[in-house]
Amino acid sequence: MLRAIMSSTPAWDIRDAINLYNIDRWGEGYFTVDSKGGVAVMPNQDHQRIPIADVIAEARDRGLGFPLVIRFQDLLRHRVKTINRAFAAAIEEAGYKNPYRGVFPIKVNQLREVVEEILDAGSAFHFGIEVGSKPELIAALGIHRDPDSLIICNGYKDSSFIQNALLGRKLGKMVIMVVEKIEELDHILRVSAEVGVEPWIGLRVRLRTKGAGKWATSGGENAKFGLSTADLVEASRRLHEAGLADSLKLVHFHVGSQVPDISTIKRAVREAARFYSKISKMGHQLGYLDVGGGLGVDYDGSRSTFDSSTNYSLQEYARDVVYNVMEVCDSEKVAHPTIVSESGRAIVAHHSVLVVEAFGSIEKAETRAPVPATVGAPKLVQDMEEICGEHSPLHRLENLHDAQQIKEQAATMFDLGLLEIQDRARIETMFWEIASRTVELCRGMRHVPEEVKEVETALADQYLCNFSVFQSLLDHWALGQLFPIMPLQRLNEQPERNATLVDITCDSDGKVSKFIDILDVKDTLPLHRIAPGERYHLGFFLMGAYQDIMGDLHNLFGRVTEVHVFLDEDEDEGWYVEEVLEGTSIGEVLAMTQWDTKELVRQVKSLVDAAIKGDRLKPNQAMRLLSNYEKGLKDYTYLSFPEK
């Protein structure tokens, strides 16, 4: 734990907070700490700042509940422009002979407001959409407006999917259906003939190159999507046989999401470019090479090949894609294709911040009056008292080992009925005092013993947070994905506690006990002790990819409330909330799980009537309770705390 600051320690300042939470590295120039000790957002990476504390205050004034998602829409727009400009710069630098035409994969964040903002920001770059299911295609056909941008259709397809893609073609849209297995090509050709529309077709190549990180299995030779080399040759033959050789427009590959190592991307791009060139020479007028997703986000700021990081920048990624495609195509004497990428995570991750309120903590070494021993306390208590009174640094490890042994003996004696509860409580209280002192005595040592590190982790507080890990942080629970987490206030004060975070679900897995670190994964997060009456807010950052859409209804906690924030162009430091989307109510989540709320009210009313007749409730009291029950159906699913 972080304990009292030694008198020789320099005064704490904002730069210390930025370094402690590694903001300058994972923040990509979008986040900082302001002079008041709060986190501020710079959506355009310039002087315009939005203090998150001010957005929180605005949300409270509007009566909005927490947890709360804040979307910084200008930041989202900046990400779209940044990735397009990175490719444009790489193309110009290399003398590449065709443009970049990115698409946003809707699966990364299907929320309408997010997709609309991306398409609007990308209109100048003819930025399109990638879909992987029928619902996504239906949405894309309605929202897509630019005839010069692409709609890429990935995933397995049935007749309805194909028919709607062909409808897009009839409407003048550049819709490309990517074939995932050889039988799918026959299906597309058959439905196209029935509808009377010539399809635009892409082939997904199953590369030998395999990705890395948590999503590595989505690529490589054993991936569930894609065509083998033999399949590619057969697909070419069938297209020629059908007289549709020119319908083949695109070659596609995907090595996995969040690829941490640029060398993996280089190998995959070169391999795919070789396939593109060879297929072009088989009599097809290809025009597009889709390098798929994989562009990572540096969640921990380590700039390494760790799963939650990347050892490359966006600019390096764009240059490597362009140069490697160009080099292979030039060697094959094939025209440069238009480069397509599906970099969703890198576009949307930064724009979304989840704000969670910590409403209490459980401290192992709490500052409270010592538990008095019973009369004639056993020798174990006396032995622990003797160790507790020993403060010599020379015996710190010996004292810790002895205290651990006594604590275990006390638990055994208690189980056998040989130790009173007061004596066990006193022993445990003294043990945590000894453990805390041992950690402090070992702080600053060149080599801290493993048992001391374990004790330090065990001493961590548990901060109780009003949110659901399963709803809002699913990748962390399911895959161990790390996200930057830090307090949003009091950053001009040194945090004095180390903690893990627990949510309000009735599940022991509803916790966060792994945190980003520049060299490794930390087991605890430095936080401040919550002051009496304080609303202590934590920010979960880089949350815009997948987390918004993948949560379930575990414990019937629904979607959280969100606000969309824009910079005010007329004011240098101004901003405004453009839209509020209320979180799911209790009645709504019950309806989603087939509960009839009207029937529930009727059943409760019958029970209330019976209680009145049985003289267990007075009529006015009963009606008040029934009214509270009905009002409860309209409440936010998360906890609601009164104003302090």
N, C-alpha and C positions, 0 to 999 in steps of 0.2 A: 504493500500500500504506500501511497504518497503520504508521508507524515509531516510533522511540523518542520518548517524550513530552518535550517541551521543559521545561526546569526551571521556566519561568514558568507552565506549564499547571497549573490547579487539580487537586487530588487527585480521582481517579476514585471515584465512588460508585454505588450501586444506581440512583439516579434517572437517572444518565447512561446506564446500560444500558437502562433502560425507554425512554428517549428515542431511543437509537440504533436499537433494534429496533422502535420504534413500538408497543410492546405495549399501551399505554393506549388506542390508537385502534382497532386491529383486534381487540383482546382482548375488547371489549364488557363489561368488568368481570369476565370469567371467569379471566383470567390475570394474574399479577404476578411480581415477583422478590422472594424472601424475604431475610431478613437474612444467610443463609449464601451468598447469591449464586447460588441455584438457582431454577428456574422452579417456581411453585406454582399450583395450580388452585383456583378458588373456584366450585364447581359451582352454588351458589345465589346467587352474587354477594354473599355476606356474609362474615362473619369466619372461617367454616370453610374451612380450606385443606388441600390435599393436595400435599405436595412430590413432584414427579415423580421426584426422585432416590431417594426412599424406595420408590416403586413399582418403580423399576429394580432397587434392591437386593433387594426381595422377589422379583422375577422371577428374579434370579440365584440367590438362595437355593433357589428351586424348580427350578433347572437348566434354565430356559427359554432358548432361543436368541434372538439378535437378527438382523435387525430385529424390532421389537415394536410392535404397535398397542395403545394403551391407550384403552379406552372409559370415559369418565366418565359413568356411567349417570344419576346425579343431574342432571348438566348437561343431558343429553338430555331428561329429564323437565321440567326448568326451561324449556327452549326450547318444549316443547309448551304448557305453561301460559302462557308469556309471549305467544305469538301469539294464543291464544284470549282471553286477558285484554285484549290490545290491541284486538281487534275488539269485545269486549263493552263496553269503555270508549267506543269510537267510536260504537257503536250507542246507548248510553245518552246520550251527549253530544248526538247529533244528533236524538234522538227518533225513531229509525228503528223501523219497525213489525214487523220480523221478525228472527230470530236469525242468527248465523253458524254454519255447520256445515262445518268444514274436513275435508279428507281428506289422507292421506299418500300421495304417489305412490311406490309400492314400487320403481319403477325407480331411484330416487335411492339407495336402499340396501335390497337385498332380504334382508339377513341376518335370520334369524328372530328372534334375540335383540333386534335393533334394532326391528323391527316390533312385537314383543310389548311392549316397553317403551313405545313410542309410544302404542299402543292402550290400555295400562293407564293411562298418565299422562293420556290424553285422554278416559277413560271419563266423567269428570264433565262433559265438554263435548260428548259424543256425537260424538267425533272418528272419522272413518271412513277408508276406504282407496280409493286410485285404482289401477287396474290397466291395463296396456296390452298384455298378451299372455295366451295360454292358461295357461302355467305360473303367472303371477302371479295369475290369477283362481282357479285351483285352490287355491293357497295361501291366498288371501283368504277363500274360502268356508269353509275349515277354521278359520281363526284369528278370523274376525269373530264377535263375540258380542252386540253391542249392536243390538237391533232398531230403535233410534231414530237410528242413524248410517248413513251412506251407503256404498255401494260404487259408484264411478263406473268404467264400463268404456270406456276410450278405445282408439284403435288400430283397425286393420282386423280384421274378424271373419269366421270361417267358421262352418259349422253347429255344430261342436262347441263353439266359444266361445259361441255364442248359446244352445245347449241348457243349458250350465252356468250361464249368467247367469239363465236362466229357472228352473233348479233353485233358485237363490238366492231368486227371487221366491216359489216354492212353499214355501220354508223360512221365509217371513216376513221376508226381508231386503229392504231398500230398495236394490235393484240397478237402476241406470240405465245403459242402453246408449246411448252417444253415437254418432250416425250421422256418419261421416267422408266419405261420398260417397253420392249419391242412390240408387245401385243397392243399397247396403247396407240401406237402409230396406226395400226389397222383400224382401230375404233375411230380415230380422228378422221381418217380418209373416208370411211364409210359414212359417218354422220355429215361430213362436208359435202359429199356427193348428194346425199338426201336433201340437204338444205340448199345446195346450189351455190355455195360460197367457197372460193379457194382459200384454204387456211394458210396462215404463216406459222411455220413450225421451227422449233428449236430442239436440239438433242442434248441431253444431259450426259456428260462423260463421267464415267467412274474412274477417277485417276488412281494411279498407283501411290501417288503422294498422299500421305495421311496427315491430318491436322495434329494439333497438340492441345493440351489443356483439358478442361472438363468436358468439352464437346467434341473431342477428337474422333469419337466413333461415328459421327455423322458423315465423315468422309472416308476415303481409302477404298480398297478393293472390296471390302465387306460391307460397305454402306448399303442401306436399304433402298436408296434411290440411284438411278443412273444406268447407263448402258456400258457393257463391256466392249472391247475392241471388235470382237466378232459381231456384236449387236449393231455397232455403228456401220460396219460394212453391209450388213443385211438391211439396215434402214435405208442406206443409200440406194441399194438395189431396188427395194420396194417403191421408193419415191420415183426413181427413173421408170420403173415398170408402169406406175400409175400416171406417168406424164407430168409429174409434179416436182421435178428436180429443183426448179426455181423457187418452190415454196419453202425450201429449207433456208432459213434466214440467220439462225443463231446457233452457236455452240456455247454450252453452259457447264460450269462445274462449281462445286462447293466443298471446301475442306473443313468446314465447321465454324461455329460461332466463337468469337473471342479468341482468335489465334494469337498467342503471346510472342511468338518468335518470327521475325521477318524472313528468316531463311526458309521457313515452311512455305510462306506465301510466294517467295521467289521461285522455289522448285515447282509449286503447283501452277503458277502462271506460265512458266516455260513449257511444262508438259501439256497444258491445255492449248497454248498457242501452237504447239506442234500438231496436236490433233486438228485444230482449226485449219491450219495450212494444208494438211494432208486431205482433209475432207473437201476443202475448196477445190483441190486438184481433181476430185472425183466427179466434176461436172456440176457443182452447185454454186449458185450466186450468193454466197454467204455475205453478210454485212456486219454482223454483231458478234462480239465475244463477251460473254457475261462471266465475270470473275467471281460472281456470287458474293456471299457475306464473308465474315472473318475479321474485318477491320476491328481491332480491339479498342478497349477503353482502359486506361491506366487507373484502375480503382484504388490501388494502394500507393501510387506515386513512386514506386521503386524503380520504374523504367527497366524492368528485367523480364526474364522469361517465366517468371512465376505465373501461376494460373490466373491471378487477378490483376495482372499487369501486362505491359507490352514493352518490348525493347526497341520500339521504333515510333516515329512521329507520323502524323497524318501526311505531312509533306514527303517523308521518306517512302511511305506506302505508295502514294500516287506516282512518285518517280520510278519506283521499282516495277510497278505494274506496267507503266508506259514503256520503259526502256526494255524490259524483258519481252513484251509482246512485239515491239518493233524489231528487236534483234532477231527473234525467231522468224518472223514474217519476212524480213529482208533476206535472211539466209535461204528461205524457201521461195523467194521471189513471188510472194503473194501480197496483194494490196493490204494496207493496214485496216483492220476492222474498227468500227465504232466500238469503243470500250464501254461496257455496262457494268455497274457494280450494285450490290444490294446491301449497302452498309447502313443498316437500320440502327444498330446499337450506338454507333459513334455519332449518329445524328440526334437521337432523342435522350440518351442517358443523362446528360448534364442539366436539362431544362427543368427537371422535376425534383422537388425536395419534400420529403415527408416530415412533418413537424409533429412530435409526440410529446405529451406532457408526462413527466415523471412525478408521481403523486406521493411517493414515500420510498423508504429504503429499509432493508434488513441488514443490520450491521453485526458482524461476529463479535467484534471487540467494542461493544457499546459502552459509552461513558455513563454508568449507572452505579448506584450504591451497591457495594459487595453483598452477596448473599451470606447471612450469618450462618456459622456452623452450628450443628446441633450440640446439645450438652454432651460432653464426653465423646467428641468427634473421633472417628477412627484414625489410625495412624496415616492412612493415605492422605487425608486432609492436612494433617500436620506436615507431612513430607512435601506436599505441594506448596504449603505456606512458606516453608523454608526455602524452596527453590525460587518462589516468587519474590522473596526478599533479597535474593542474590543478584547484584547488578554488575558484577565484574565481566568485562568483555572477554577475559581469558577463558571463562567457562561457558560461553554462550551456547556452543553446540552441545556440550555435555548436559547443560541445563535443559535444552530443548529435548534431547533424547530422553532424559529422565522424566520430563513432564509428559511426553507422549506415552511413555510406559504407564505412568500413573493414570492417565486419562483412560487408557484401554482397560486397566485393571478395575477402575471405578465402574465402567460400563458393564463389565462382567459381573462384578459384585452386585450391582443394581439388578441385573437380570435374575440373579439367584435370590433376590430379596434380602441381601446382607448389607445394603447401603440405603440410607434414607434419601429422599428426593432432594432435600435441602443440601445435603453433603455432596451429592453428585453435581448439583447446580453450582456450588461454590468451587468445586474442583474444575469444572469446565470454564467458569468465569476466569479463574486464575490461569488456566492453560492458555486461553486466548490472549491474556495480558502478557504472559511469558513469550508466546509466539510473536506477538506484535513487537515486543522489545528486541527479540532476536533478529527479526528482519531489519530493524533500524540499526542494530549493532553491526550487521553484515553489509549494510549499504555502503557502496564505494569500494568494496573489496575487488581485487582484480579477478578473482574466481569465486563466485558465490556458490556454495554447495547446493546440489540438486534438492536436498530435503528442505533447505531454506526457501528455494524458489517455489517448491510445492506448497509450503506453508504460506508464503506470500499470496499465492493464488487462492488458497483456502480462506485467507483472511478477507478476500474481496467482499465488498458489500453487494447486495442485490437491490437494484433500483427497480421499483414497480412502475411499469409504463403502460399507459392507457392506449393499447393497440393490440393487434393480433399479428404475430409472425406469419401465420399461415395465410392471412389475407394480403398483407402488405410486403412481406419479405420472403416469398416462397422460394426463390433461388438460394437464399441463405440456408433455409431449413432443409431443402431437398438436396442441394448440390454443394453446400459449403461455400457458396459465392460470398466474397467479402465486399462490404460497402463502407465508404467513409462515414463515420458517425462521430458527432461531437456536440457539446453544449452550444446553444445559440446565444448565450448571455454570460456575463461575469468573466469574460476571457481576459480582462485586465486584472484578474485575481488568479493566483496559482491554485489549481485544483488540489485538494488535500486528500481525496479518497480514490481508491481503485475499485471498479465495480464491474459486474456483469448486469445484463438487462433481462428482465422477465416480463412477459406480457400478461394480459388478463384472461387468457383462455384457461380452460380446466385441463391443460395438457402439460406434462413435464417437459415436452419438447418445445414449448413456447418460450424460448429464451434465445438470447444472443450472447455467446461466450467466446467468440473469436472475432478479433478486430485487426484492422490493417496496421502494418508496421513497416518501416523502411527496410528492415533486414529480415524479418520473420513475421509470423502471426502472433499477435499478443492475446493473452487469455483474459485480460481486463482492460477497462477503459478509464482513463483519469477523469474524474468528475468532481464537482464541488458538493459539499454537504448542503442538502436542501434546508434553507432557513425556514423557520416557522412562518406560515402564511405565504410562502413564496410559490409562484408558478414557475417551475423549472422546466425549460423546454430543451429537447434534444432534436437535432437535425440529422436525418438519414439522407445522404446525398447520392447523386448519380443514379437516381431511382426510375428514370424515365423509360428504360428498356425492359419489357416483359413484366415487371412487377405490377404495373398498373392493371394488367389484364389477366394475369395468371392465377390470382387468388381465388380461393373457394369460399364456401359458407361454413367453414368449421366453427362450431359453437354459435352458428347463426350471426356472426359478425359480418356485416355487409361491406359494400364499398364505402370508402371514407369521403368526407366532404372535400371539395377542391375549389380553389380560386385561381383565376387566370389573371396574371399581372402583366401590364404593359408599361413601358416608359412613356412619359408625357413629353412629346417633342417640343411643346411650347415652354417647358420649364426645364432648366438645366438639371435640377435634382428631383424632378417630379415623376410620379408614377400613379397608376390608378388600377383598381380592380375592374376588369372588363366584364367578367362573368363569374357567377357562383353556381356550382353544381352541388346540390345538397346530397349528403350521404344517404345510404339506404336506411329506411325506417324499420322498426320492429315488425310492423304489419306487412311491409313489402317483402322482407326476407321470409316471413312465415308463409306468405302467398307463393313465393318461389319454391317452397318445399311442400306444396300441396295442403297447407293448412287453410281452412276457411275461417277468416277472422270474424265474419258475422256469426258463424256458428259457434265459435269460441265465446264470443260475447253473450250469445243466447244461453250457452251452457253455464257460464259463470253467473248470469242473472238468475237462472233457476236455482243455483246453489245459494245465492244471496237471499232469494225469496224464502227458501227452506230455512235459512238461518234466522230470518225475521220471525217466521211462524214458530220456530222452536225457541224463540226468545233469547237467542244467542247474540243477536245484533239488534240495535235500535234502528228504526227506519231511516232516520237522518244519517246515522253513521254508515249504514249499509249503502245508501245511495252515494255517499261521498266516496266510499271504497270502490264501488262499481264505476263511478266517474273516473277515478284515478286509473283503473284498469283500462278503460277505453282510451284515455289520453295516452297511456303507455304504448299503445299500438302505433302512435304517431312519433314516438321518441326515436332519437338516434340510437343505433345498436350499441354504441360504446358508452363508457361511463360519463356521467355529467356531474361536474363538481360546482358547487355554488361559488359565486364571486367571493374572494377573500378580502 
